[in-house]
Amino acid sequence: MDPCENAFDTPKLYERGWGKKLTYVLSFSNVEVIDTTPRYILNRGLNRSRRELVPEMWLSNILESLRLDLCSQLPQNERVNLVNRQRAEQEELAKEGQQIAM
C-alpha cells in the first residue's frame, strides 16, 4: 500500500511512475522473509546489473536460513501450509520474472 499515491497492489509504481531504480525488495512477516524483487521491477536484466552488494547465492542462502529459523517454532501443520504458500509465491515470482524478461 502506498497512502501517498493512494495506491494498493501496484508494485511497479515505483519504477514506472517514479523512475526509481530498485535493487533489492525483501518482504518480511513474523514467520518469513522473501526476495520479492521481480514483482517490483520492470527490467530484470537492468536489475541484475545493480545487484552487486552481495552474491546472489549468499542472499538466497541467508533468506532460506532466516525462513527456517522464523518458522521453526510453528506447529507442523502451520509449517506445511507456510511451505506450500512459499512455494506458490516463488512460482508466481518466477513467472513475473519471465514476463519481465520477454
C-alpha positions as MATLAB code, in Angstrom:
seq = 'MDPCENAFDTPKLYERGWGKKLTYVLSFSNVEVIDTTPRYILNRGLNRSRRELVPEMWLSNILESLRLDLCSQLPQNERVNLVNRQRAEQEELAKEGQQIAM';
ca = [
       0.000    0.000    0.000;
       1.149    3.499   -0.719;
      -1.013    6.090    1.033;
       0.874    8.986   -0.576;
      -0.069    7.757   -4.045;
      -3.449    6.395   -2.922;
      -2.345    3.082   -4.437;
      -2.966   -0.530   -3.494;
      -1.336   -3.566   -5.116;
       0.540   -1.580   -7.756;
       4.097   -2.819   -7.207;
       5.553   -1.453  -10.461;
       4.528    2.067   -9.418;
       7.995    2.941   -8.107;
       9.957    2.089  -11.231;
       7.266    3.019  -13.746;
       5.735    6.056  -12.059;
       8.590    7.483  -10.051;
      11.533    6.261  -12.133;
      13.116    4.534   -9.134;
      15.882    2.048   -9.881;
      15.110   -0.703   -7.385;
      17.802   -3.192   -6.464;
      16.527   -5.389   -3.624;
      12.957   -5.698   -2.384;
      12.614   -8.029    0.576;
       9.242   -8.801    2.147;
       9.032   -9.731    5.818;
       6.433  -11.137    8.158;
       6.762  -12.650   11.603;
       7.290  -16.120   10.057;
       9.015  -15.498    6.720;
      11.240  -13.340    4.562;
      11.163  -13.456    0.749;
      13.028  -11.676   -2.048;
      10.062  -10.214   -3.941;
      12.131   -8.024   -6.260;
      10.663   -9.471   -9.519;
       7.249   -8.173   -8.510;
       8.532   -4.586   -8.284;
      10.889   -4.188  -11.243;
      10.342   -3.513  -14.925;
      13.556   -4.930  -16.379;
      15.199   -7.980  -14.825;
      18.452   -7.521  -16.757;
      18.912   -3.951  -15.529;
      18.005   -5.050  -12.023;
      20.610   -7.833  -12.108;
      23.294   -5.350  -13.117;
      22.513   -3.300   -9.975;
      22.505   -6.294   -7.607;
      26.200   -6.226   -6.724;
      26.134   -5.715   -2.954;
      26.173   -9.436   -2.156;
      26.438  -12.640   -4.215;
      23.007  -13.949   -5.231;
      23.699  -17.421   -3.805;
      24.686  -15.906   -0.479;
      21.466  -13.868   -0.366;
      19.383  -16.907   -1.272;
      21.072  -18.986    1.432;
      20.637  -16.278    4.081;
      16.954  -15.844    3.249;
      16.405  -19.598    3.381;
      18.161  -19.786    6.734;
      16.038  -16.936    8.083;
      12.850  -18.595    6.806;
      13.781  -21.843    8.530;
      14.557  -20.050   11.776;
      11.381  -17.975   11.668;
       9.055  -20.883   11.039;
      10.829  -23.408   13.279;
       8.562  -22.641   16.230;
       5.358  -23.120   14.262;
       3.247  -26.247   14.686;
       3.817  -28.839   11.946;
       0.521  -28.171   10.127;
       1.207  -24.420   10.008;
       4.744  -25.073    8.741;
       3.360  -27.247    5.937;
       0.861  -24.532    4.993;
       3.601  -21.902    5.042;
       5.930  -24.004    2.877;
       3.124  -24.561    0.361;
       2.337  -20.849    0.289;
       6.043  -20.006   -0.106;
       6.343  -22.460   -2.983;
       3.344  -20.853   -4.721;
       4.839  -17.401   -4.101;
       8.173  -18.430   -5.614;
       6.433  -19.876   -8.685;
       4.459  -16.658   -9.106;
       7.620  -14.550   -8.757;
       9.415  -16.760  -11.292;
       6.573  -16.220  -13.778;
       6.726  -12.469  -13.209;
      10.460  -12.593  -13.815;
       9.924  -14.476  -17.082;
       7.309  -11.950  -18.202;
       9.713   -9.115  -17.419;
      12.482  -10.760  -19.446;
      10.274  -11.015  -22.533;
];
